Amino acid sequence: MVCPNSNPVVQQVCELYEQISRLENLSPSKDVNILFTKLVHTCMPPNPIDVSKLCQKIQEIRSHLIKLCGEAEGLLESHYSKILGSFENPLHHLDIFPYFDNYIKLSLLEFNILTKNTTKPPNKIAFIGSGPLPLTSLVLATKHLTTTYFHNYDISSEANSLASRLVASDPDLSDRMTFHTTDVMDVTCALKDYDVVFLAALVGMDKEEKVKFVDHLAKYMAPGATLMLRSAHDARAFLYPVLDPRDLRGFEVLSVYHPTDEVINSVVIARKLPLPCVQPLDGLGSYVLPSKCACAEIHAFNPLNKINLIEEFALEE
């Protein structure tokens, strides 16, 4: 097992965790911004850390740190969504969000991945976990998928209220963008209406919870529909939950992309397989969904190291 003193990055992450966990609150402030910026910069460079092999103490730190990152991200988005909502045309000022450029790059990456693996632009997209500042939906809707309808799902009515205010003054987007306040685990038949479903990085704060959401989508999405979800790789797994492509039961995993630049999230794209006619195992009502994986792991171009790594593998289970 890997313990903190054996890897300088892990050790630095643990030191930052101690400082972050002592903060009185995680709302945007000078101290909060400095510590989380240091954390992101520590985890960003390629570093072959397998988080599954870390010792138990570091596993617990990582689990708690991901929750702290999620809380801080939510507070940051709410803060800027309120500011944007005060403008007459909020969409003209999205670049005041400090990580807007990252969303531009991530949305372009996801659009290119989607285009490469589908035959036509989607008519309807569901984004699960859209939050108070649904930048992915906004960027895709305004720059890449200009006729697609977006249905944004979030469990928080406050988040949806803030988000809907951002598009209210835009006739086109207010027509094409809908906000639903509900737990996605309560959404069933409606999921069959979507050509593409996006699962946000912080829907499911650990692997087990995220697998639960994926299994629900596998049960109710239309066969042939596309699932796009975000994961993390190497040291970036201290910031976001990791989902192994092999855990996408009921889907054919098409590609896994691991950026090495300032785009933090890995991107996984998968296609919903037809539901097989199977009998419950041992009469207990438990089913085994098939999975299929034919992945191209692509490390996006990184201007710092001037390389573009591609590793392909095929796996069937």
Secondary structure, 3 states (H helix, E strand, C coil): CECHHHCHHHHHHHHHHHHHHCCCCCCCCHHHHHHHHHHHHHHCCCCCCCHHHECHHHHHHHHHHHHHHHHHHHHHHHHHHHHHHCCCCHHHHHHHCCCHHHHHHHHHHHHHHHHHHCCCCCCEEEEECCCCCCHHHHHHHHHHCCCCEEEEEECCHHHHHHHHHHHCCCHHHHHHEEEEECCHHHCCHHHHHCCEEEECCCCCCCHHHHHHHHHHHHHHCCCCCEEEEEECCHHHHHCCCCCCHHHCCCEEEEEEECCCCCCCCEEEEEEECCCCCCCCECCCCECCCCCEEEEEEECCCECCCCECCEEEEEEEC
